[in-house]
Amino acid sequence: MSWLKRRLAGSRKPETLAPHAADVRARYTDALMASAAVVSVGIGQDEHGGPVIVVGVTAAEKEAVALPRSIEGVPVIVHPVGTIKTQR
């Protein structure tokens, strides 16, 4: 995975990645949520335990959403979650 290699080759130390990812998520949530296809933005982990920004999108819109692969060095993973509805 090229994004993982880029992340591992980055200049940030591993112990600073999670706080940095949380800060990036906080600053970019509004911009990401501006897309009609985006229904959630959160922090997750890649298969090696590294922090990632997880963007939930409606399943029908997954390919249509033009989201960045990374933001300020934090990988972005697009996850189809469907339409979110409130329960009553």
C-alpha positions in Angstrom: 0.0 0.0 0.0 1.6 3.2 -1.1 -0.1 5.4 1.4 1.2 3.3 4.2 4.7 3.5 2.9 4.4 7.2 2.6 3.1 7.4 6.2 5.9 5.2 7.5 8.5 7.3 5.6 7.1 10.5 7.0 9.0 12.8 9.4 6.6 12.5 12.3 7.5 10.2 15.2 4.9 7.4 15.9 4.0 8.7 19.3 3.0 12.0 17.8 0.7 10.6 15.1 -2.5 10.0 17.1 -2.7 13.5 18.6 -1.8 14.9 15.1 -4.6 12.8 13.5 -7.1 14.0 16.1 -6.1 17.6 15.5 -6.4 17.2 11.7 -9.8 15.6 12.0 -11.0 18.4 14.2 -9.8 21.1 11.7 -11.1 19.3 8.6 -14.4 17.7 9.7 -16.6 20.6 8.5 -14.9 20.6 5.1 -15.3 16.9 4.7 -18.9 16.9 5.9 -19.7 19.6 3.3 -20.0 16.7 0.7 -23.6 15.3 0.5 -22.1 11.8 0.4 -20.2 12.1 3.6 -22.1 11.0 6.7 -19.4 10.7 9.3 -15.8 11.5 10.1 -13.7 9.8 12.7 -10.4 8.4 13.8 -9.4 4.8 13.3 -6.4 2.6 12.9 -4.8 1.0 9.9 -3.8 -2.7 9.8 -0.6 -1.8 11.7 -2.2 0.2 14.4 -1.4 3.6 12.9 -3.9 6.4 13.1 -6.1 7.2 10.1 -9.1 9.4 9.4 -12.1 7.3 8.6 -14.7 9.0 6.4 -18.1 7.3 6.2 -20.0 7.7 3.0 -23.3 6.5 1.6 -22.7 3.3 -0.3 -24.1 4.6 -3.6 -21.8 7.6 -3.5 -18.5 5.8 -2.7 -16.9 6.1 -6.1 -18.3 9.6 -6.8 -16.8 11.2 -3.8 -13.5 13.0 -4.5 -11.8 12.8 -1.1 -8.1 13.2 -0.5 -6.0 10.1 0.2 -4.3 11.9 3.1 -4.6 15.2 4.9 -1.5 16.7 6.4 0.2 13.3 6.3 -2.7 11.4 7.9 -4.1 8.7 5.7 -7.8 9.0 4.8 -9.9 5.8 4.5 -13.3 6.0 2.8 -15.8 3.5 4.3 -19.2 3.0 2.8 -21.8 3.0 5.7 -25.0 3.7 3.9 -27.6 6.3 5.0 -27.7 7.0 8.7 -31.2 7.3 10.2 -32.2 8.2 13.7 -34.0 5.6 15.7 -37.2 6.5 17.6 
